[in-house]
Every structure is written in C-alpha cells, then in structure tokens.
Amino acid sequence: MRFAIRIDPVWRAFLLAGGATRRNSFVELTDTEITFRLGALFRRTFPRADIEGAAGRRWPLWYGVGWRSNLRGVIGLIGSYRDVVEVKLKTRTRAWAVFPCDRIAVSLEDPQGFLAALGDGVGSSGAETPRRASRNTNSGRRSTRSRKA
C-alpha cells in the first residue's frame, strides 16, 4: 500500500527544489518492508520487523518543513504541519550517512489509514501521544494570591 505525503500548497515550490512532487513523495508498505520517500533527497527502506511502533504526533512550527533532522534521532519528512505520524525503529541507523535516525516523522494525507495498515500491535489507535509529561508549575504549593469572594 502506498500512502501519499501531505504537501500543503504553500510549501510545494520550496519542496520542488528538492525534487519532491506528489508522484515521488510517499510511504510504501509491503508485507516485509516499509519505504519512505520524499523527492530526490530521501529514499530509505527498512524491514517491517524493525518497526517498534507508530503514532500520531505534533510537529511544531519551529521544527520546519522539508527534510529535517534534530540531530538526536528524529528525521522529518514534512510537507505539512498537520497529520504527522512518527514511526519508531528498533535499530538506530543513519540518514544521509551523517544524521542519527531511530524515528521518522512524516506528514501523511491518510495518517489513520497508514496506522491501521501498519497495525498488528505496532501502531496505536492513531491518537496523538504527548512528547513529554506535562509539568506542574505549582509543584503542590498553595497560591499566595488572595481569593476574591
């Protein structure tokens, strides 16, 4: 099955500079492999057995669009800030021979369909998972502000 990468109209010209079009920007699932492709600059195939999990995630504005790396293991193939799915790999590898890669975030036109197709306990229900636990800024202390009646 082939799942198209979501590319918003505002980013099409920018991504076209790297060869990304609707025809060559996708995630392809077979019974044994998963292939990620975003234009001419990224094409990687992994065994499906190497997938540890997958879930929806947020992709903040400051992370950027296009071919991204946070230098700590996340590779982003992003054409939209919406409908981003993160695939976690069991084995850390390298992208572009330099950047560490154990997670690939990709914006998809059908993220729920992708997660369902990946299935078999690998994915989740598709609900977004928080990246960090929320912090309680009050730390259990009582407010010193007076209350109005």
PyRosetta script that sets phi, psi and omega in degrees:
from pyrosetta import init, pose_from_sequence

init()
pose = pose_from_sequence("MRFAIRIDPVWRAFLLAGGATRRNSFVELTDTEITFRLGALFRRTFPRADIEGAAGRRWPLWYGVGWRSNLRGVIGLIGSYRDVVEVKLKTRTRAWAVFPCDRIAVSLEDPQGFLAALGDGVGSSGAETPRRASRNTNSGRRSTRSRKA")
pose.set_psi(1, 142.8)
pose.set_omega(1, -179.5)
pose.set_phi(2, -115.7)
pose.set_psi(2, 130.9)
pose.set_omega(2, 179.7)
pose.set_phi(3, -118.7)
pose.set_psi(3, 120.8)
pose.set_omega(3, -176.7)
pose.set_phi(4, -71.5)
pose.set_psi(4, 141.1)
pose.set_omega(4, 172.9)
pose.set_phi(5, -77.3)
pose.set_psi(5, 131.4)
pose.set_omega(5, 178.4)
pose.set_phi(6, -72.5)
pose.set_psi(6, 123.4)
pose.set_omega(6, 176.0)
pose.set_phi(7, -124.9)
pose.set_psi(7, 110.0)
pose.set_omega(7, 179.9)
pose.set_phi(8, -69.0)
pose.set_psi(8, 146.9)
pose.set_omega(8, -178.0)
pose.set_phi(9, -53.6)
pose.set_psi(9, -35.0)
pose.set_omega(9, -178.1)
pose.set_phi(10, -64.7)
pose.set_psi(10, -24.1)
pose.set_omega(10, -177.0)
pose.set_phi(11, -101.5)
pose.set_psi(11, -5.0)
pose.set_omega(11, -173.6)
pose.set_phi(12, -58.2)
pose.set_psi(12, -46.7)
pose.set_omega(12, -178.5)
pose.set_phi(13, -63.9)
pose.set_psi(13, -41.9)
pose.set_omega(13, 178.8)
pose.set_phi(14, -60.9)
pose.set_psi(14, -46.7)
pose.set_omega(14, -178.3)
pose.set_phi(15, -72.4)
pose.set_psi(15, -27.2)
pose.set_omega(15, 177.2)
pose.set_phi(16, -63.0)
pose.set_psi(16, -29.6)
pose.set_omega(16, 176.8)
pose.set_phi(17, -59.4)
pose.set_psi(17, -29.1)
pose.set_omega(17, 176.5)
pose.set_phi(18, -97.7)
pose.set_psi(18, 11.8)
pose.set_omega(18, 176.6)
pose.set_phi(19, 84.2)
pose.set_psi(19, 10.3)
pose.set_omega(19, -177.5)
pose.set_phi(20, -83.2)
pose.set_psi(20, 119.1)
pose.set_omega(20, 174.8)
pose.set_phi(21, -128.6)
pose.set_psi(21, 173.8)
pose.set_omega(21, 177.7)
pose.set_phi(22, -64.3)
pose.set_psi(22, -29.7)
pose.set_omega(22, -178.2)
pose.set_phi(23, -73.2)
pose.set_psi(23, -30.6)
pose.set_omega(23, -174.7)
pose.set_phi(24, -119.7)
pose.set_psi(24, 28.5)
pose.set_omega(24, 177.9)
pose.set_phi(25, -129.3)
pose.set_psi(25, 102.7)
pose.set_omega(25, -172.4)
pose.set_phi(26, -162.7)
pose.set_psi(26, 168.6)
pose.set_omega(26, 167.2)
pose.set_phi(27, -120.1)
pose.set_psi(27, 126.9)
pose.set_omega(27, -177.8)
pose.set_phi(28, -115.8)
pose.set_psi(28, 128.1)
pose.set_omega(28, 177.9)
pose.set_phi(29, -108.3)
pose.set_psi(29, 131.1)
pose.set_omega(29, 168.7)
pose.set_phi(30, -120.2)
pose.set_psi(30, -178.3)
pose.set_omega(30, 178.8)
pose.set_phi(31, -64.4)
pose.set_psi(31, -26.8)
pose.set_omega(31, -174.0)
pose.set_phi(32, -118.5)
pose.set_psi(32, -14.2)
pose.set_omega(32, -173.4)
pose.set_phi(33, -139.3)
pose.set_psi(33, 161.7)
pose.set_omega(33, 170.1)
pose.set_phi(34, -131.1)
pose.set_psi(34, 129.7)
pose.set_omega(34, -179.0)
pose.set_phi(35, -118.4)
pose.set_psi(35, 130.3)
pose.set_omega(35, 175.3)
pose.set_phi(36, -108.6)
pose.set_psi(36, 131.3)
pose.set_omega(36, 178.1)
pose.set_phi(37, -142.7)
pose.set_psi(37, 130.3)
pose.set_omega(37, 172.6)
pose.set_phi(38, -133.8)
pose.set_psi(38, 94.4)
pose.set_omega(38, 178.4)
pose.set_phi(39, 64.3)
pose.set_psi(39, -149.5)
pose.set_omega(39, -177.1)
pose.set_phi(40, -85.1)
pose.set_psi(40, -12.4)
pose.set_omega(40, -172.2)
pose.set_phi(41, -94.4)
pose.set_psi(41, -13.4)
pose.set_omega(41, 179.6)
pose.set_phi(42, -146.5)
pose.set_psi(42, 122.7)
pose.set_omega(42, 172.1)
pose.set_phi(43, -150.7)
pose.set_psi(43, 112.0)
pose.set_omega(43, 179.5)
pose.set_phi(44, -135.7)
pose.set_psi(44, 140.7)
pose.set_omega(44, 177.1)
pose.set_phi(45, -119.2)
pose.set_psi(45, 135.1)
pose.set_omega(45, 179.1)
pose.set_phi(46, -127.2)
pose.set_psi(46, 149.6)
pose.set_omega(46, 172.7)
pose.set_phi(47, -67.5)
pose.set_psi(47, 141.6)
pose.set_omega(47, 178.3)
pose.set_phi(48, -61.9)
pose.set_psi(48, -27.2)
pose.set_omega(48, 177.8)
pose.set_phi(49, -64.6)
pose.set_psi(49, -18.0)
pose.set_omega(49, -179.8)
pose.set_phi(50, -87.0)
pose.set_psi(50, 1.9)
pose.set_omega(50, -179.9)
pose.set_phi(51, -89.8)
pose.set_psi(51, 121.3)
pose.set_omega(51, 179.4)
pose.set_phi(52, -88.0)
pose.set_psi(52, -33.5)
pose.set_omega(52, -179.0)
pose.set_phi(53, -177.9)
pose.set_psi(53, 171.4)
pose.set_omega(53, 177.7)
pose.set_phi(54, -155.9)
pose.set_psi(54, 144.8)
pose.set_omega(54, -179.9)
pose.set_phi(55, -161.4)
pose.set_psi(55, 159.6)
pose.set_omega(55, 173.2)
pose.set_phi(56, -67.5)
pose.set_psi(56, 153.9)
pose.set_omega(56, 178.5)
pose.set_phi(57, -151.7)
pose.set_psi(57, 165.4)
pose.set_omega(57, 174.5)
pose.set_phi(58, -86.7)
pose.set_psi(58, 151.5)
pose.set_omega(58, 174.1)
pose.set_phi(59, -131.1)
pose.set_psi(59, 94.9)
pose.set_omega(59, -175.4)
pose.set_phi(60, -62.2)
pose.set_psi(60, 155.6)
pose.set_omega(60, -178.7)
pose.set_phi(61, -54.7)
pose.set_psi(61, -40.0)
pose.set_omega(61, -176.5)
pose.set_phi(62, -72.3)
pose.set_psi(62, -10.2)
pose.set_omega(62, 175.2)
pose.set_phi(63, -74.7)
pose.set_psi(63, -24.6)
pose.set_omega(63, 175.6)
pose.set_phi(64, 88.6)
pose.set_psi(64, 175.5)
pose.set_omega(64, -177.5)
pose.set_phi(65, -120.8)
pose.set_psi(65, 149.6)
pose.set_omega(65, 177.5)
pose.set_phi(66, 110.6)
pose.set_psi(66, -142.5)
pose.set_omega(66, -179.6)
pose.set_phi(67, -94.7)
pose.set_psi(67, 111.8)
pose.set_omega(67, -170.6)
pose.set_phi(68, -123.9)
pose.set_psi(68, 154.0)
pose.set_omega(68, 170.1)
pose.set_phi(69, -145.6)
pose.set_psi(69, 139.0)
pose.set_omega(69, 174.6)
pose.set_phi(70, -96.0)
pose.set_psi(70, 5.9)
pose.set_omega(70, 179.2)
pose.set_phi(71, 66.1)
pose.set_psi(71, 8.7)
pose.set_omega(71, 179.2)
pose.set_phi(72, -125.6)
pose.set_psi(72, 15.6)
pose.set_omega(72, 175.0)
pose.set_phi(73, 120.4)
pose.set_psi(73, -13.8)
pose.set_omega(73, -179.6)
pose.set_phi(74, -97.7)
pose.set_psi(74, 126.6)
pose.set_omega(74, 172.4)
pose.set_phi(75, -109.6)
pose.set_psi(75, 131.1)
pose.set_omega(75, 179.0)
pose.set_phi(76, -110.7)
pose.set_psi(76, 132.0)
pose.set_omega(76, 173.2)
pose.set_phi(77, -118.6)
pose.set_psi(77, 87.0)
pose.set_omega(77, -163.5)
pose.set_phi(78, -120.3)
pose.set_psi(78, 122.4)
pose.set_omega(78, 174.4)
pose.set_phi(79, -118.2)
pose.set_psi(79, -0.5)
pose.set_omega(79, -179.2)
pose.set_phi(80, -160.3)
pose.set_psi(80, 150.1)
pose.set_omega(80, 175.5)
pose.set_phi(81, -83.3)
pose.set_psi(81, -3.9)
pose.set_omega(81, -179.9)
pose.set_phi(82, -102.4)
pose.set_psi(82, 155.5)
pose.set_omega(82, 171.9)
pose.set_phi(83, 56.2)
pose.set_psi(83, 48.3)
pose.set_omega(83, 179.2)
pose.set_phi(84, -92.8)
pose.set_psi(84, 135.1)
pose.set_omega(84, 177.5)
pose.set_phi(85, -120.4)
pose.set_psi(85, 138.6)
pose.set_omega(85, 176.2)
pose.set_phi(86, -110.0)
pose.set_psi(86, 127.6)
pose.set_omega(86, 177.0)
pose.set_phi(87, -106.3)
pose.set_psi(87, 121.7)
pose.set_omega(87, 179.8)
pose.set_phi(88, -96.7)
pose.set_psi(88, 131.5)
pose.set_omega(88, -179.2)
pose.set_phi(89, -99.2)
pose.set_psi(89, 148.7)
pose.set_omega(89, 177.5)
pose.set_phi(90, -73.3)
pose.set_psi(90, -33.3)
pose.set_omega(90, -175.3)
pose.set_phi(91, -113.4)
pose.set_psi(91, 128.0)
pose.set_omega(91, 176.5)
pose.set_phi(92, -74.4)
pose.set_psi(92, 136.1)
pose.set_omega(92, 179.9)
pose.set_phi(93, -132.0)
pose.set_psi(93, -166.4)
pose.set_omega(93, 177.1)
pose.set_phi(94, -125.1)
pose.set_psi(94, 141.7)
pose.set_omega(94, 174.4)
pose.set_phi(95, -106.3)
pose.set_psi(95, 140.3)
pose.set_omega(95, -177.7)
pose.set_phi(96, 53.0)
pose.set_psi(96, 28.9)
pose.set_omega(96, 176.9)
pose.set_phi(97, 63.5)
pose.set_psi(97, 4.6)
pose.set_omega(97, -175.8)
pose.set_phi(98, -128.4)
pose.set_psi(98, -48.2)
pose.set_omega(98, -169.7)
pose.set_phi(99, -86.7)
pose.set_psi(99, 131.6)
pose.set_omega(99, 176.7)
pose.set_phi(100, -64.4)
pose.set_psi(100, 146.7)
pose.set_omega(100, -176.6)
pose.set_phi(101, -145.0)
pose.set_psi(101, 112.2)
pose.set_omega(101, 169.6)
pose.set_phi(102, -129.5)
pose.set_psi(102, -0.3)
pose.set_omega(102, 175.2)
pose.set_phi(103, -144.3)
pose.set_psi(103, 139.2)
pose.set_omega(103, 176.8)
pose.set_phi(104, -123.9)
pose.set_psi(104, 121.2)
pose.set_omega(104, 176.8)
pose.set_phi(105, -102.0)
pose.set_psi(105, 133.2)
pose.set_omega(105, -176.2)
pose.set_phi(106, -141.9)
pose.set_psi(106, 135.6)
pose.set_omega(106, 176.7)
pose.set_phi(107, -86.3)
pose.set_psi(107, 126.7)
pose.set_omega(107, -174.8)
pose.set_phi(108, -121.8)
pose.set_psi(108, 148.9)
pose.set_omega(108, 175.0)
pose.set_phi(109, -71.4)
pose.set_psi(109, -29.5)
pose.set_omega(109, 179.5)
pose.set_phi(110, -131.7)
pose.set_psi(110, 73.6)
pose.set_omega(110, -177.3)
pose.set_phi(111, -65.1)
pose.set_psi(111, -36.8)
pose.set_omega(111, 179.6)
pose.set_phi(112, -66.1)
pose.set_psi(112, -41.6)
pose.set_omega(112, 177.5)
pose.set_phi(113, -63.5)
pose.set_psi(113, -38.9)
pose.set_omega(113, 178.1)
pose.set_phi(114, -63.4)
pose.set_psi(114, -49.1)
pose.set_omega(114, -179.4)
pose.set_phi(115, -62.0)
pose.set_psi(115, -37.9)
pose.set_omega(115, 177.8)
pose.set_phi(116, -66.5)
pose.set_psi(116, -41.4)
pose.set_omega(116, 179.9)
pose.set_phi(117, -68.0)
pose.set_psi(117, -36.5)
pose.set_omega(117, 178.5)
pose.set_phi(118, -66.9)
pose.set_psi(118, -46.2)
pose.set_omega(118, 170.7)
pose.set_phi(119, 30.5)
pose.set_psi(119, -151.8)
pose.set_omega(119, 179.0)
pose.set_phi(120, 53.5)
pose.set_psi(120, 43.9)
pose.set_omega(120, 176.7)
pose.set_phi(121, 79.0)
pose.set_psi(121, -7.0)
pose.set_omega(121, 179.7)
pose.set_phi(122, -77.0)
pose.set_psi(122, -46.6)
pose.set_omega(122, -177.9)
pose.set_phi(123, -90.2)
pose.set_psi(123, -173.0)
pose.set_omega(123, 175.2)
pose.set_phi(124, -120.9)
pose.set_psi(124, -167.7)
pose.set_omega(124, 179.4)
pose.set_phi(125, -71.1)
pose.set_psi(125, -4.1)
pose.set_omega(125, 179.8)
pose.set_phi(126, 97.7)
pose.set_psi(126, -3.0)
pose.set_omega(126, 178.9)
pose.set_phi(127, -69.1)
pose.set_psi(127, 145.6)
pose.set_omega(127, 179.4)
pose.set_phi(128, -67.7)
pose.set_psi(128, 139.5)
pose.set_omega(128, 177.6)
pose.set_phi(129, -106.7)
pose.set_psi(129, 139.8)
pose.set_omega(129, -179.7)
pose.set_phi(130, -69.3)
pose.set_psi(130, 144.7)
pose.set_omega(130, -178.6)
pose.set_phi(131, -79.1)
pose.set_psi(131, -32.1)
pose.set_omega(131, 178.7)
pose.set_phi(132, -141.3)
pose.set_psi(132, 153.5)
pose.set_omega(132, 175.2)
pose.set_phi(133, -68.1)
pose.set_psi(133, 144.1)
pose.set_omega(133, -180.0)
pose.set_phi(134, -68.7)
pose.set_psi(134, 147.9)
pose.set_omega(134, -179.6)
pose.set_phi(135, -98.3)
pose.set_psi(135, 137.0)
pose.set_omega(135, 174.7)
pose.set_phi(136, -90.1)
pose.set_psi(136, 107.8)
pose.set_omega(136, -175.5)
pose.set_phi(137, -73.8)
pose.set_psi(137, -17.0)
pose.set_omega(137, -178.8)
pose.set_phi(138, -85.0)
pose.set_psi(138, -20.5)
pose.set_omega(138, 178.3)
pose.set_phi(139, 50.9)
pose.set_psi(139, 33.6)
pose.set_omega(139, 176.3)
pose.set_phi(140, 82.3)
pose.set_psi(140, -2.2)
pose.set_omega(140, -179.5)
pose.set_phi(141, -82.6)
pose.set_psi(141, 149.7)
pose.set_omega(141, 176.5)
pose.set_phi(142, -78.7)
pose.set_psi(142, 148.2)
pose.set_omega(142, 177.8)
pose.set_phi(143, -69.9)
pose.set_psi(143, 142.1)
pose.set_omega(143, 178.5)
pose.set_phi(144, -91.8)
pose.set_psi(144, -3.8)
pose.set_omega(144, 179.0)
pose.set_phi(145, -73.0)
pose.set_psi(145, 143.8)
pose.set_omega(145, 178.0)
pose.set_phi(146, -78.4)
pose.set_psi(146, 147.3)
pose.set_omega(146, -179.2)
pose.set_phi(147, -92.4)
pose.set_psi(147, 140.7)
pose.set_omega(147, 176.4)
pose.set_phi(148, -90.3)
pose.set_psi(148, 140.0)
pose.set_omega(148, -179.2)
pose.set_phi(149, -87.6)
pose.dump_pdb("model.pdb")
